[in-house]
Each structure stands twice: as structure tokens, then as C-alpha cells.
Amino acid sequence: MSMDLQRFHATFFEESREGLDAMEAGLLTLESGQHDAEIINSVFRAAHSIKGGAGTFGFDAIAALTHVLETLLDELRAGKRALEANAVDAMLASVDVLRALLREAEHGVQADPATVAAMKARLESILSGQAPAAASAAAPVAAEAEPEAWQIGFTPAPSMFMSGNDPLRIIRELEHLGPLQVQARLERLPGFEQLDPFEAHLAWDLGLIGKIKRSQIEDTFAWVVDDCELDIRPVAPPSLATTAPAQVEPAPTAAAAPATAAPATAAATPAQEAESSIRVSVDKVDALINLVGELVITQAMLKQVSNHIDPAHAERLFAGLDLLERNTRDLQEAVIGVRMLPVDAVFRRFPRLVRDLSTRLGKQVRLKTIGEGTELDKGLIEKIADPLVHLVRNSIDHGLEMPEFRRNAGKDETGTITLAASHQGGHIVIEVSDDGHGLNRERILAKAAERGLAVPENPTDAQVWDLIFQPGFSTADAVTDLSGRGVGMDVVRRNIQALGGEVQIESRAGIGTRTLIRLPLTLAILDGMTVSVAGETLILPLAYVLEALQPQASDIRTMAGEGRVLRVRGEYLPILSLSEYYGYGQRHSDESLVVVVEGDGQKIALEVDELVGQQQVVVKNIENNYRRIGGVSGATILGDGRVALIVDIGGLVRSLRVPQAA
């Protein structure tokens, strides 16, 4: 009886990615000096599982490489060889090659055969005890010496701009390596009405002419390799075309042995896990959350209708509605909990990033993570990764000093980058901090003056740091492939705001810089305060609300250049009339009623007509059906069928700040 194994491919790919992440984390731990036998065992088990699955499904190149890697790990765990730095470095490099082979198997994006063969030869040279430098260099030199040109397929992910990278800048850097032929591919370009200026729609076919090392090309794409599909192929001279295949084909031929030995181990892993877990498509979970959202709306509708019924005649109905409300909330929390993942799913990519980048810059960096178990909605986890990568790069490149500078300043030569996550009220707070030299206030102000940006008199530190988020703002002395082009922090803020969050910076000269990101726990449902303004209903996210009060006339004052302010326990807060802000016209109440909220690190008083109540609301995205509206983060459907706007508290706070150049 034949069995269709293709339906198991998705599980293999997902488990293999998890295995590679575990291998990378274990190898980095070993490199740090923790030579724990259990860590070596865990890395070995991950490699063994990947090899077994690859052999079962016929992914011979993956099986061949992991077979050599597994042999090396087996000798290490048996104590037959000492753990040396060159071995750890080679194994880390093999994880990268295995990721490329996994992408080839899953998406058809071809991994470079020469790189795969060179990696296998490098591991084999370590196993045989040959000089690692000579062995690892031999294959690439032979492969890189022959091509007289390179063919490059470059397909940026739509979100590439949001990570602070620019495809055109990368293409311009390639021109420094040699003559470049550029052809744009337009098949992903949508119609004008669907065109999103913040998404990368074009793909590129590039022809790079000259005897250029592959490593130089890969360095150009180093920081976008996870944000694109990349296919780099050598174009050999005609006279060498017949000999090229023989030099890049060894990997598949070596796969026969591991392929026949693996099936039993591969089948055991999913069968063992089935008792305690089940893999469910994210689309199915999303559909379930949407149904729960509709249930919340229906429950709100029934509650609103019941308000017109005499309680004396419908006591059992009201008891049932109360029970429905409790059950609906419990169901909603349980379903949303299915989508919640520990933020470690993002944090675990950073040890390797910090290691590679610090080595490249000649800095000594220690990464500290706190609160890895803090849970966040899966949709947010996937979208917060790029902003965090940019912030960590900035901290290493701009924030941390070189070892000799830190030593002269009386600091530890090794700088510290801290990634921390925690729950605060209805938010998750993610912090990226460093113990570097901090932001240069005078330099930022000078750059702002040079660019003609509006800056208030005697600005506070918070107002100065906020200038960093201006489009194109940069204080870097030199443009590098890491930073200095003025692309990034404005995109970071825009990306986080699109998730309903906010970002702020704190910095002290000589002490370091701290960037705080606040995000909602989920994007699906929120607790809101319902208010009435000029006959319209608005929803204030309860997580931002501090208090509601009816102030005395003596507590409201008008200050030059500041407008109206409200004194609350000795603190003066700006007053913003929601009726005026949204253009609703005349208010329906002469009495002043305010709701004090806090967003982007600043408190403001929102003037409303009436406090209607508090309820759960289902968040609906306006941009999908209309366009982005300032001061509005979304909409919801009320129990009576009307649509109510959800107020963007952070947007209101920013609207009160000094107008800044776009």
C-alpha cells in the first residue's frame, strides 16, 4: 500500500525550523563557555530528528549535511573530541545552510550548491582532523574563481520597507562591485487604487558582471536575507560550462546511507507528541476568533434590547443574559489564549544576531533577556520582530562603545543589550536597552535645526528624543550597510502604531538608552469605555483610561501657547475637545466632563458629553475598507447595530505636540 507523504511535509518543515532554532541556541550556549553534556545532547537530538525526517521525505541534500553534522556531534557527546571554537563556528554556519536547504525544499528557492558542498567539506575536514582554515577555504576559492558573472534573483518581502531597509539602496551597493544589469519584474505590482506606498511590490533580475566573490554579494544582502527571496547563481564561461556541474553535485550523492536509516526515528516524534499537543492551522484559529467576536456583538445586542424590558417580568431572562455574558467572556479568553505565544518566539533570534553583528563591528556585547515567557498574540509576535531587530542593531551600532573607549570610561569592556517583556495592565511592554553612551542631545538639536524641523523653546529631553522619529532623520557620521541612511526609526514607530501600540525613548548621557514599546495584548477584542460626544458614540480603550471627573470652572485655565489646561491634583493637563477634534460640531452638554487618559508617556484630558458605560468591543479594521483616519485606531459594531469609532489615544497625544515637518 502506497502512502502519500506530501501531506506530512508541513509538519516536517515546521518541526525542522524549530529544531534548527534549538540547535542554534544550544551552539551559542556552548560557545559562551557552558560545556554542559545535556546541551550537546539536545543539539544532537535536533540534528538527528531533522536527518531522519529529511531521509524519509527524500530531501537528500538536507539528510546528507545533517548526517555529517550528527557524526561530529556524536563524537563530541561521547567525549571522543574536545569542543573547539572552529567546530562550533562551523556548526553554526551549517545551521544557516540547512535553513537555506529547508527553504529550497519548502518554497523552491534554490540554495547555492557550491555553498552546500563547501559546508559539507568543512565539517568533514574537522572530523578528519585536517587544518580547518585550509579545508574550508579550498572549495569556495575554486567555486568563486571561475564565474565571470552572477545572476541574482531578488524578490523583497512586501514588508521590507517596514524593517527599515530599501531594495534600491541594496541594488546601488551592488553597482560598487561591478557592472550591473537591472530588470524589474512587475508581476506583483497591483493596480493604482490598491497600491500601498509602504509595501515593496517590485522584484528584480540582476546581472552582475565580473570575477566577484560570492561572499561579497552575500554581504550586500546580509541584513535582508530574512525579508526576501534570494537566488544567487554563477554564470560560468562557455568553455567551463561542461565541468561546472561536477564540482557542485557531491552533496546529493552522499545521501543514500542516511536516507535508508532514518524512517523509524522520523515517525516516532509526531506519534509521541500527539498525546499532548495538536497542530492547528492559524486560519482555523482566526476563524474561531471571528466567530467569538460575532458572539460578543450578539450578546451586546441582547443586553441592549433587554434594557427596555421590565425586570419584574423577565427575571429569568436577565439571569440567563448575565450567564451568557460570563460564558462569552470565558470563551473569548480561552480562544484568544490559543493564539497567545511566549515572546521568546521572537527573542530567540537575537543571540545569533548579536553574536554576528558584534563580531563584525569589533565590539564585545552581552545579551540579557527577561520575561521570555510573557505571552503575546501570534499576529503581533510576527509583526514586532522587524522593529525589534532594527532597535537591537541601533543599540549595537550606535549605542555601545568600542571596548577601549568603555575601558577608558571606567566601564566593563563588554556592553550589555537587554531585551525585556512584561505585562502592564492591558498591555505588553517590550524594552530594548543598552548601557552605552546614550543619545547626544546637542547633536540631535543641531541636526533638527539643519533640517528645519520645528522645535519648542527649551525642549524637554522627551521632546528632543522624539525628533529621532522624523522621516529621514539621522546623526550618523558615515553611511554604512547597517545604518546612517535615515531610514528606520520613523518606520519603526509607524509599524508599531499600526499594531495599536506606541514607542518612546529614554536616554541618559554616559549611562545608556532605553526604548519602550507598548502593545495591546490582542488585536481582536478590547475592553472599552463608551462615551457620547455631540450625539455620536466613541470608544476609549480602557487600558489608557486613568479616571473620569467633572472639573470645577476654577480648575480650567487658558495658557499662552498651550490652549486650555486642567489642574488635576497640582498637575496641569492639556484639554482636548473630542467634538472639535473630530469635527462633530456643537456639544450637546454645557457641563464640562473629562476623561483623563495617558498615551505615549503623556497625560491629557478628553472633553466629552456623557459617560455611557463600559463594555467589550470587537475591533474592526477601517483601513481594509476605507482609509487610515487620524486619531482613530479602528471601529466596532454596537449592540443596536450602529458603528462606533475607537479612539487612538496615542494619536491624540501626538496631535497636541508641536507641529513637525512631514
TORSE-48740 format. One record per residue (C-alpha): residue number from 1; x, y, z; residue in three letters. Coordinates in steps of 0.2 Angstrom, whole numbers. Layout:
<rs>
> num|c1|c2|c3|residuo
> NUM|X|Y|Z|ALA
...
</rs>
This chain:
<rs>
> num|c1|c2|c3|residuo
> 1|0|0|0|MET
> 2|7|17|-5|SER
> 3|6|32|6|MET
> 4|6|50|1|ASP
> 5|19|58|12|LEU
> 6|17|75|5|GLN
> 7|3|79|17|ARG
> 8|16|77|31|PHE
> 9|28|90|23|HIS
> 10|21|105|33|ALA
> 11|24|96|49|THR
> 12|41|92|44|PHE
> 13|46|109|39|PHE
> 14|39|117|55|GLU
> 15|47|104|66|GLU
> 16|64|106|57|SER
> 17|63|125|59|ARG
> 18|60|123|77|GLU
> 19|75|110|78|GLY
> 20|86|122|69|LEU
> 21|82|136|81|ASP
> 22|85|124|96|ALA
> 23|102|119|88|MET
> 24|107|137|86|GLU
> 25|103|142|104|ALA
> 26|112|127|110|GLY
> 27|128|130|100|LEU
> 28|128|148|106|LEU
> 29|127|142|124|THR
> 30|141|131|121|LEU
> 31|151|145|113|GLU
> 32|149|155|128|SER
> 33|158|143|138|GLY
> 34|144|132|146|GLN
> 35|150|115|141|HIS
> 36|135|105|148|ASP
> 37|133|87|141|ALA
> 38|114|89|140|GLU
> 39|116|104|129|ILE
> 40|127|94|117|ILE
> 41|114|80|118|ASN
> 42|99|92|114|SER
> 43|109|99|98|VAL
> 44|112|81|93|PHE
> 45|94|76|95|ARG
> 46|88|90|85|ALA
> 47|100|86|71|ALA
> 48|96|68|72|HIS
> 49|77|71|70|SER
> 50|80|83|55|ILE
> 51|91|70|47|LYS
> 52|78|56|50|GLY
> 53|63|67|43|GLY
> 54|73|73|28|ALA
> 55|78|55|23|GLY
> 56|60|49|25|THR
> 57|54|63|13|PHE
> 58|68|61|1|GLY
> 59|76|78|4|PHE
> 60|93|71|1|ASP
> 61|104|86|2|ALA
> 62|97|90|20|ILE
> 63|100|72|25|ALA
> 64|117|72|19|ALA
> 65|123|88|28|LEU
> 66|114|83|44|THR
> 67|122|66|43|HIS
> 68|140|74|44|VAL
> 69|134|86|57|LEU
> 70|126|72|68|GLU
> 71|143|62|67|THR
> 72|153|77|73|LEU
> 73|140|80|87|LEU
> 74|140|61|92|ASP
> 75|159|62|94|GLU
> 76|158|77|105|LEU
> 77|145|70|116|ARG
> 78|154|53|118|ALA
> 79|170|63|123|GLY
> 80|180|57|108|LYS
> 81|185|75|103|ARG
> 82|186|92|113|ALA
> 83|174|106|109|LEU
> 84|184|119|99|GLU
> 85|179|136|93|ALA
> 86|182|132|75|ASN
> 87|170|117|77|ALA
> 88|156|127|85|VAL
> 89|158|141|71|ASP
> 90|157|128|58|ALA
> 91|141|120|65|MET
> 92|133|137|67|LEU
> 93|137|140|49|ALA
> 94|129|124|44|SER
> 95|113|129|53|VAL
> 96|112|143|40|ASP
> 97|115|132|26|VAL
> 98|102|120|32|LEU
> 99|89|134|33|ARG
> 100|93|138|15|ALA
> 101|90|120|10|LEU
> 102|74|119|20|LEU
> 103|68|135|10|ARG
> 104|73|126|-6|GLU
> 105|63|111|-1|ALA
> 106|48|121|5|GLU
> 107|47|135|-7|HIS
> 108|58|130|-21|GLY
> 109|71|144|-18|VAL
> 110|87|136|-23|GLN
> 111|101|135|-11|ALA
> 112|118|138|-19|ASP
> 113|125|120|-22|PRO
> 114|143|127|-20|ALA
> 115|140|134|-3|THR
> 116|131|117|2|VAL
> 117|146|107|-4|ALA
> 118|159|119|4|ALA
> 119|149|117|21|MET
> 120|149|98|20|LYS
> 121|168|98|16|ALA
> 122|171|110|30|ARG
> 123|163|98|43|LEU
> 124|171|83|35|GLU
> 125|188|92|37|SER
> 126|185|95|55|ILE
> 127|180|76|58|LEU
> 128|196|71|49|SER
> 129|207|82|59|GLY
> 130|213|92|44|GLN
> 131|218|111|46|ALA
> 132|200|119|46|PRO
> 133|206|135|38|ALA
> 134|213|127|23|ALA
> 135|199|114|21|ALA
> 136|185|127|22|SER
> 137|194|139|10|ALA
> 138|198|126|-3|ALA
> 139|180|123|-10|ALA
> 140|174|141|-11|PRO
> 141|190|148|-19|VAL
> 142|188|135|-33|ALA
> 143|170|139|-35|ALA
> 144|172|158|-34|GLU
> 145|187|159|-46|ALA
> 146|178|153|-61|GLU
> 147|162|163|-63|PRO
> 148|164|178|-74|GLU
> 149|146|185|-69|ALA
> 150|132|182|-57|TRP
> 151|114|180|-60|GLN
> 152|104|186|-45|ILE
> 153|85|185|-42|GLY
> 154|80|197|-28|PHE
> 155|61|197|-23|THR
> 156|59|208|-7|PRO
> 157|45|203|5|ALA
> 158|31|216|5|PRO
> 159|36|221|22|SER
> 160|54|225|18|MET
> 161|52|244|20|PHE
> 162|44|242|37|MET
> 163|61|234|43|SER
> 164|70|250|38|GLY
> 165|78|243|23|ASN
> 166|77|249|5|ASP
> 167|79|237|-10|PRO
> 168|85|251|-21|LEU
> 169|99|255|-9|ARG
> 170|104|237|-10|ILE
> 171|104|237|-29|ILE
> 172|115|253|-28|ARG
> 173|128|245|-17|GLU
> 174|129|230|-30|LEU
> 175|135|243|-43|GLU
> 176|150|246|-32|HIS
> 177|155|228|-35|LEU
> 178|155|229|-54|GLY
> 179|144|232|-70|PRO
> 180|126|229|-66|LEU
> 181|111|224|-77|GLN
> 182|94|228|-69|VAL
> 183|77|222|-74|GLN
> 184|62|225|-64|ALA
> 185|48|212|-63|ARG
> 186|31|219|-61|LEU
> 187|20|204|-59|GLU
> 188|17|208|-40|ARG
> 189|13|226|-44|LEU
> 190|-6|230|-40|PRO
> 191|-17|242|-48|GLY
> 192|-16|260|-43|PHE
> 193|-31|260|-31|GLU
> 194|-23|245|-22|GLN
> 195|-6|252|-22|LEU
> 196|2|253|-4|ASP
> 197|17|265|-3|PRO
> 198|23|256|12|PHE
> 199|25|239|4|GLU
> 200|38|233|-8|ALA
> 201|29|227|-24|HIS
> 202|44|225|-37|LEU
> 203|55|211|-39|ALA
> 204|72|211|-48|TRP
> 205|83|201|-60|ASP
> 206|101|207|-58|LEU
> 207|116|203|-69|GLY
> 208|132|207|-60|LEU
> 209|147|206|-72|ILE
> 210|165|202|-66|GLY
> 211|175|189|-56|LYS
> 212|167|194|-39|ILE
> 213|167|183|-24|LYS
> 214|150|176|-19|ARG
> 215|154|182|-1|SER
> 216|154|200|-7|GLN
> 217|137|198|-14|ILE
> 218|130|189|1|GLU
> 219|137|203|12|ASP
> 220|127|216|2|THR
> 221|111|206|6|PHE
> 222|116|201|24|ALA
> 223|103|211|33|TRP
> 224|88|207|22|VAL
> 225|91|189|19|VAL
> 226|75|185|30|ASP
> 227|65|198|21|ASP
> 228|67|192|4|CYS
> 229|68|178|-8|GLU
> 230|86|177|-15|LEU
> 231|93|167|-29|ASP
> 232|112|169|-32|ILE
> 233|119|159|-47|ARG
> 234|136|159|-55|PRO
> 235|136|162|-74|VAL
> 236|151|151|-80|ALA
> 237|161|155|-96|PRO
> 238|155|143|-110|PRO
> 239|172|134|-110|SER
> 240|169|129|-92|LEU
> 241|150|125|-93|ALA
> 242|153|106|-95|THR
> 243|164|105|-80|THR
> 244|154|115|-68|ALA
> 245|141|103|-63|PRO
> 246|154|90|-57|ALA
> 247|160|102|-44|GLN
> 248|144|106|-36|VAL
> 249|135|90|-36|GLU
> 250|143|80|-22|PRO
> 251|130|83|-8|ALA
> 252|116|73|-16|PRO
> 253|126|58|-20|THR
> 254|131|56|-1|ALA
> 255|113|55|5|ALA
> 256|110|36|2|ALA
> 257|116|30|18|ALA
> 258|106|42|30|PRO
> 259|91|41|19|ALA
> 260|89|22|22|THR
> 261|92|23|41|ALA
> 262|80|36|46|ALA
> 263|62|32|44|PRO
> 264|59|23|61|ALA
> 265|65|38|71|THR
> 266|56|51|60|ALA
> 267|39|43|63|ALA
> 268|41|42|82|ALA
> 269|42|60|85|THR
> 270|24|66|79|PRO
> 271|16|50|87|ALA
> 272|24|54|104|GLN
> 273|18|72|103|GLU
> 274|1|68|98|ALA
> 275|-5|64|115|GLU
> 276|-1|81|122|SER
> 277|-2|93|108|SER
> 278|-11|96|91|ILE
> 279|-5|107|77|ARG
> 280|-19|118|71|VAL
> 281|-19|130|56|SER
> 282|-18|148|61|VAL
> 283|-33|152|49|ASP
> 284|-44|140|58|LYS
> 285|-40|149|75|VAL
> 286|-43|166|66|ASP
> 287|-60|160|60|ALA
> 288|-64|154|78|LEU
> 289|-59|171|85|ILE
> 290|-70|180|72|ASN
> 291|-85|169|77|LEU
> 292|-82|173|95|VAL
> 293|-81|192|90|GLY
> 294|-98|190|82|GLU
> 295|-105|181|98|LEU
> 296|-99|196|108|VAL
> 297|-108|208|97|ILE
> 298|-124|197|98|THR
> 299|-123|197|117|GLN
> 300|-121|216|117|ALA
> 301|-137|217|106|MET
> 302|-147|206|118|LEU
> 303|-141|216|133|LYS
> 304|-146|232|124|GLN
> 305|-164|225|120|VAL
> 306|-166|219|137|SER
> 307|-164|236|144|ASN
> 308|-182|240|138|HIS
> 309|-190|226|147|ILE
> 310|-197|227|165|ASP
> 311|-185|216|176|PRO
> 312|-200|211|186|ALA
> 313|-207|201|171|HIS
> 314|-191|194|165|ALA
> 315|-181|189|180|GLU
> 316|-176|173|172|ARG
> 317|-171|181|156|LEU
> 318|-160|193|164|PHE
> 319|-151|179|174|ALA
> 320|-149|170|158|GLY
> 321|-141|185|150|LEU
> 322|-129|188|164|ASP
> 323|-124|169|162|LEU
> 324|-122|172|144|LEU
> 325|-111|187|147|GLU
> 326|-99|177|159|ARG
> 327|-98|162|147|ASN
> 328|-95|173|132|THR
> 329|-80|182|141|ARG
> 330|-73|165|147|ASP
> 331|-75|158|129|LEU
> 332|-67|173|122|GLN
> 333|-52|172|134|GLU
> 334|-50|154|130|ALA
> 335|-50|156|112|VAL
> 336|-38|171|112|ILE
> 337|-27|161|123|GLY
> 338|-24|148|109|VAL
> 339|-16|162|99|ARG
> 340|-5|168|113|MET
> 341|13|163|111|LEU
> 342|28|167|123|PRO
> 343|38|182|117|VAL
> 344|53|170|117|ASP
> 345|47|165|99|ALA
> 346|55|182|94|VAL
> 347|69|184|107|PHE
> 348|77|168|102|ARG
> 349|83|175|86|ARG
> 350|93|188|94|PHE
> 351|108|179|102|PRO
> 352|114|174|84|ARG
> 353|111|192|78|LEU
> 354|120|200|92|VAL
> 355|135|187|90|ARG
> 356|137|190|72|ASP
> 357|135|209|72|LEU
> 358|146|212|87|SER
> 359|160|202|79|THR
> 360|158|212|63|ARG
> 361|159|228|72|LEU
> 362|173|223|84|GLY
> 363|163|226|99|LYS
> 364|160|215|114|GLN
> 365|142|213|118|VAL
> 366|132|203|131|ARG
> 367|113|199|128|LEU
> 368|102|198|143|LYS
> 369|84|193|141|THR
> 370|70|195|154|ILE
> 371|52|189|153|GLY
> 372|54|177|139|GLU
> 373|38|168|145|GLY
> 374|27|183|143|THR
> 375|13|179|131|GLU
> 376|8|189|116|LEU
> 377|-4|187|102|ASP
> 378|4|177|87|LYS
> 379|-1|191|75|GLY
> 380|8|204|85|LEU
> 381|23|192|88|ILE
> 382|26|190|69|GLU
> 383|25|209|66|LYS
> 384|35|215|81|ILE
> 385|51|206|75|ALA
> 386|57|218|62|ASP
> 387|56|234|73|PRO
> 388|65|224|87|LEU
> 389|79|219|75|VAL
> 390|81|237|70|HIS
> 391|82|243|88|LEU
> 392|94|230|93|VAL
> 393|105|234|78|ARG
> 394|104|253|83|ASN
> 395|110|249|100|SER
> 396|125|239|95|ILE
> 397|130|250|81|ASP
> 398|126|267|88|HIS
> 399|124|265|107|GLY
> 400|138|253|113|LEU
> 401|156|260|113|GLU
> 402|171|251|107|MET
> 403|180|241|121|PRO
> 404|194|253|123|GLU
> 405|183|268|124|PHE
> 406|172|259|138|ARG
> 407|188|254|147|ARG
> 408|194|272|147|ASN
> 409|177|277|153|ALA
> 410|178|265|168|GLY
> 411|165|253|161|LYS
> 412|165|235|158|ASP
> 413|173|232|141|GLU
> 414|158|221|137|THR
> 415|142|231|134|GLY
> 416|125|224|138|THR
> 417|110|224|127|ILE
> 418|94|220|137|THR
> 419|78|213|130|LEU
> 420|63|213|142|ALA
> 421|45|209|141|ALA
> 422|31|211|154|SER
> 423|13|213|156|HIS
> 424|7|230|162|GLN
> 425|-12|232|164|GLY
> 426|-20|228|147|GLY
> 427|-3|230|138|HIS
> 428|13|220|135|ILE
> 429|28|231|137|VAL
> 430|44|226|127|ILE
> 431|60|235|132|GLU
> 432|76|237|122|VAL
> 433|90|245|132|SER
> 434|109|247|132|ASP
> 435|122|253|143|ASP
> 436|131|263|130|GLY
> 437|135|282|129|HIS
> 438|117|287|127|GLY
> 439|109|300|115|LEU
> 440|118|316|111|ASN
> 441|105|330|114|ARG
> 442|115|344|106|GLU
> 443|119|334|91|ARG
> 444|101|330|88|ILE
> 445|95|348|91|LEU
> 446|109|354|78|ALA
> 447|103|341|65|LYS
> 448|85|346|68|ALA
> 449|90|365|65|ALA
> 450|99|360|50|GLU
> 451|84|351|43|ARG
> 452|72|365|48|GLY
> 453|62|355|60|LEU
> 454|51|364|72|ALA
> 455|57|363|90|VAL
> 456|49|371|105|PRO
> 457|58|383|116|GLU
> 458|68|375|130|ASN
> 459|63|357|124|PRO
> 460|62|343|137|THR
> 461|73|328|134|ASP
> 462|57|318|128|ALA
> 463|54|331|115|GLN
> 464|72|330|109|VAL
> 465|72|311|108|TRP
> 466|55|312|99|ASP
> 467|64|321|84|LEU
> 468|73|304|80|ILE
> 469|57|298|74|PHE
> 470|56|311|60|GLN
> 471|57|303|42|PRO
> 472|75|303|36|GLY
> 473|82|309|52|PHE
> 474|100|303|56|SER
> 475|115|309|65|THR
> 476|127|296|59|ALA
> 477|144|302|53|ASP
> 478|146|289|40|ALA
> 479|134|279|29|VAL
> 480|136|260|32|THR
> 481|127|245|27|ASP
> 482|120|245|45|LEU
> 483|114|262|47|SER
> 484|116|281|44|GLY
> 485|104|282|29|ARG
> 486|90|290|40|GLY
> 487|79|275|36|VAL
> 488|72|266|51|GLY
> 489|66|274|67|MET
> 490|51|283|58|ASP
> 491|47|266|50|VAL
> 492|49|258|67|VAL
> 493|36|270|75|ARG
> 494|24|268|61|ARG
> 495|25|249|61|ASN
> 496|21|249|80|ILE
> 497|7|262|78|GLN
> 498|-1|251|65|ALA
> 499|-2|237|78|LEU
> 500|-11|249|90|GLY
> 501|5|252|101|GLY
> 502|16|266|105|GLU
> 503|35|268|107|VAL
> 504|45|280|117|GLN
> 505|64|283|121|ILE
> 506|73|287|137|GLU
> 507|91|291|137|SER
> 508|105|297|149|ARG
> 509|122|303|143|ALA
> 510|135|290|148|GLY
> 511|123|278|155|ILE
> 512|113|272|140|GLY
> 513|97|272|131|THR
> 514|80|263|134|ARG
> 515|67|261|121|THR
> 516|49|256|127|LEU
> 517|36|248|116|ILE
> 518|18|246|122|ARG
> 519|7|234|113|LEU
> 520|-11|228|116|PRO
> 521|-12|210|122|LEU
> 522|-23|206|107|THR
> 523|-29|215|91|LEU
> 524|-46|206|91|ALA
> 525|-56|212|106|ILE
> 526|-54|225|119|LEU
> 527|-62|232|135|ASP
> 528|-68|250|131|GLY
> 529|-77|265|139|MET
> 530|-91|271|129|THR
> 531|-94|290|128|VAL
> 532|-106|301|120|SER
> 533|-99|317|110|VAL
> 534|-111|328|101|ALA
> 535|-123|314|99|GLY
> 536|-110|302|92|GLU
> 537|-103|287|102|THR
> 538|-85|284|104|LEU
> 539|-75|270|112|ILE
> 540|-60|274|123|LEU
> 541|-48|259|126|PRO
> 542|-50|256|144|LEU
> 543|-31|252|146|ALA
> 544|-27|270|143|TYR
> 545|-40|277|154|VAL
> 546|-35|284|171|LEU
> 547|-50|292|178|GLU
> 548|-66|302|174|ALA
> 549|-71|318|183|LEU
> 550|-82|334|182|GLN
> 551|-70|348|185|PRO
> 552|-74|365|193|GLN
> 553|-73|380|182|ALA
> 554|-58|387|193|SER
> 555|-48|371|188|ASP
> 556|-48|376|170|ILE
> 557|-36|389|163|ARG
> 558|-30|396|147|THR
> 559|-11|397|145|MET
> 560|-2|406|131|ALA
> 561|4|394|118|GLY
> 562|-4|379|127|GLU
> 563|-23|382|125|GLY
> 564|-34|376|139|ARG
> 565|-27|366|153|VAL
> 566|-35|357|168|LEU
> 567|-27|356|185|ARG
> 568|-28|339|192|VAL
> 569|-20|337|210|ARG
> 570|-7|350|206|GLY
> 571|-3|344|188|GLU
> 572|-9|354|173|TYR
> 573|-15|343|158|LEU
> 574|-19|349|141|PRO
> 575|-38|348|137|ILE
> 576|-44|341|120|LEU
> 577|-62|343|115|SER
> 578|-66|327|105|LEU
> 579|-81|336|97|SER
> 580|-69|349|90|GLU
> 581|-56|336|85|TYR
> 582|-67|325|75|TYR
> 583|-77|340|68|GLY
> 584|-94|334|76|TYR
> 585|-99|352|79|GLY
> 586|-108|359|94|GLN
> 587|-108|349|110|ARG
> 588|-125|343|117|HIS
> 589|-120|347|135|SER
> 590|-114|364|144|ASP
> 591|-107|355|158|GLU
> 592|-89|350|157|SER
> 593|-85|332|159|LEU
> 594|-67|325|156|VAL
> 595|-59|308|154|VAL
> 596|-40|308|159|VAL
> 597|-30|296|148|VAL
> 598|-12|293|146|GLU
> 599|-3|288|129|GLY
> 600|15|290|123|ASP
> 601|20|294|140|GLY
> 602|9|309|142|GLN
> 603|-7|313|151|LYS
> 604|-21|323|143|ILE
> 605|-39|327|147|ALA
> 606|-53|322|134|LEU
> 607|-68|333|135|GLU
> 608|-85|323|132|VAL
> 609|-103|325|134|ASP
> 610|-108|309|143|GLU
> 611|-101|293|150|LEU
> 612|-112|279|143|VAL
> 613|-104|264|151|GLY
> 614|-91|250|149|GLN
> 615|-91|235|138|GLN
> 616|-81|223|127|GLN
> 617|-80|228|109|VAL
> 618|-74|219|94|VAL
> 619|-61|228|84|VAL
> 620|-64|230|65|LYS
> 621|-51|237|54|ASN
> 622|-56|253|45|ILE
> 623|-41|254|33|GLU
> 624|-46|237|24|ASN
> 625|-62|245|19|ASN
> 626|-59|264|18|TYR
> 627|-43|273|23|ARG
> 628|-32|277|38|ARG
> 629|-40|291|49|ILE
> 630|-30|302|61|GLY
> 631|-35|299|79|GLY
> 632|-45|283|75|VAL
> 633|-37|266|78|SER
> 634|-52|256|72|GLY
> 635|-71|254|73|ALA
> 636|-84|242|82|THR
> 637|-102|237|80|ILE
> 638|-113|242|95|LEU
> 639|-127|231|101|GLY
> 640|-140|242|92|ASP
> 641|-131|239|75|GLY
> 642|-123|256|75|ARG
> 643|-104|259|71|VAL
> 644|-93|267|84|ALA
> 645|-76|273|81|LEU
> 646|-62|268|93|ILE
> 647|-51|282|98|VAL
> 648|-32|282|95|ASP
> 649|-26|289|112|ILE
> 650|-8|289|106|GLY
> 651|-13|299|90|GLY
> 652|-22|312|100|LEU
> 653|-7|314|112|VAL
> 654|4|317|97|ARG
> 655|-8|329|89|SER
> 656|-6|341|104|LEU
> 657|13|341|102|ARG
> 658|22|355|91|VAL
> 659|18|353|73|PRO
> 660|33|344|64|GLN
> 661|38|344|46|ALA
> 662|32|328|37|ALA
</rs>
